[in-house]
Every structure is written in C-alpha cells, then in structure tokens.
Amino acid sequence: MVLEPDFAKDLVSITIPKSIIDLEESNLKNALVGRFVGVRPPIELIQSWIHDRWSTKILFSIIIPNEFLIFKFQFEEDLQKVMELGPWFLGKKKD
C-alpha cells in the first residue's frame, strides 16, 4: 500500500487508514517497546536477564524490527507487573 502525502499549508501529512491502525493496535496488544542506548547485547543475554527478573507466567516473544525491541506478553497481568516494577536497566545502570 502506498500512502500519498498531503502538502497543504506548508505541512506534509499522511493519513493512515483506520484498518491499518486497527491491525497494528491488535499486534501491539500486551506489548512493551524497549530500546538499548549504544550497542545492543546479544538476544540470548537479553532473554536470560529477563527470565531472571520478570518472572512472567508464560514465555513471551521478543521481536526486533529495528533498533527497538517489542516484548509481546501473553497476559496483561504480566505486562502490568513488568511496567509497575520498572524502569529496567541491563548493563551498568541500576542492575
């Protein structure tokens, strides 16, 4: 799908169809987006660190579309627990 920009009044805007927004909302339900500053550690280290600290009910997926990581939880309660106990640092900060 190609979205055509609107160049009205010195502003450039793109209108994203509601169907795409709805699809992305469902894909990001119970998801947490994270990012590493600097070099990202190997995924195995990230998984081990998370397993030791988050204690979720069930395993979850980690998606790496670009420099961000998306942690997709099966249960909203797990996401809420992780959010309430954060912020989280892997590396030299508060670890």
Rosetta blueprint (number, residue, H / E / L):
1 M L
2 V L
3 L L
4 E L
5 P L
6 D E
7 F L
8 A H
9 K H
10 D H
11 L L
12 V L
13 S E
14 I L
15 T L
16 I L
17 P L
18 K H
19 S H
20 I H
21 I H
22 D H
23 L H
24 E H
25 E H
26 S H
27 N H
28 L L
29 K L
30 N L
31 A E
32 L E
33 V E
34 G E
35 R E
36 F L
37 V L
38 G L
39 V L
40 R L
41 P L
42 P L
43 I H
44 E H
45 L H
46 I H
47 Q H
48 S H
49 W H
50 I H
51 H H
52 D H
53 R H
54 W H
55 S L
56 T L
57 K L
58 I L
59 L L
60 F L
61 S E
62 I E
63 I E
64 I L
65 P L
66 N L
67 E L
68 F E
69 L E
70 I E
71 F E
72 K E
73 F L
74 Q L
75 F L
76 E H
77 E H
78 D H
79 L H
80 Q H
81 K H
82 V H
83 M H
84 E H
85 L H
86 G L
87 P L
88 W L
89 F L
90 L L
91 G L
92 K L
93 K L
94 K L
95 D L
